[in-house]
Amino acid sequence: MISLEAAIAEEQWELASLYLLLGMLRSALTVPEDALPGLLEALEGEAGG
């Protein structure tokens, strides 16, 4: 299986974005349930500029 590093090097952007999404999902699953609203607010703030 190709790695994120290889996907970027080979400019396979769709695959690279899926790897990043998977990493975010795995990280979010480790966050305590009561902290998720704060995490989502922080991420929303980052996206909003």
C-alpha positions as CSV (number, residue, x, y, z in Angstrom):
1,M,0.0,0.0,0.0
2,I,1.2,3.5,-0.8
3,S,2.0,5.9,2.0
4,L,1.0,9.5,2.5
5,E,4.6,10.5,1.7
6,A,4.6,8.5,-1.6
7,A,1.1,9.8,-2.5
8,I,2.3,13.4,-2.2
9,A,5.6,12.7,-4.0
10,E,3.6,11.1,-6.9
11,E,1.1,14.0,-6.8
12,Q,-1.8,11.6,-6.1
13,W,-3.7,14.3,-4.3
14,E,-7.0,12.5,-3.9
15,L,-5.2,9.6,-2.1
16,A,-3.2,12.0,0.0
17,S,-6.4,13.8,1.1
18,L,-7.9,10.4,2.1
19,Y,-4.8,9.6,4.2
20,L,-5.1,13.0,5.9
21,L,-8.8,12.5,6.5
22,L,-8.2,9.0,8.0
23,G,-5.5,10.5,10.3
24,M,-8.0,13.1,11.5
25,L,-10.7,10.5,12.1
26,R,-8.3,8.3,14.1
27,S,-7.2,11.3,16.2
28,A,-10.8,12.4,16.8
29,L,-11.7,8.9,18.0
30,T,-9.1,9.3,20.8
31,V,-10.5,12.6,22.1
32,P,-12.8,12.3,25.1
33,E,-16.4,12.5,24.1
34,D,-17.1,15.7,26.1
35,A,-14.2,17.4,24.4
36,L,-15.5,16.9,20.8
37,P,-17.6,20.1,20.7
38,G,-14.5,22.2,21.7
39,L,-12.4,20.4,19.1
40,L,-14.9,21.0,16.4
41,E,-15.2,24.7,17.3
42,A,-11.4,25.0,17.2
43,L,-11.3,23.3,13.8
44,E,-14.1,25.5,12.5
45,G,-12.3,28.6,13.7
46,E,-9.1,27.5,11.8
47,A,-11.1,27.0,8.6
48,G,-12.8,30.3,9.0
49,G,-9.6,32.2,9.2
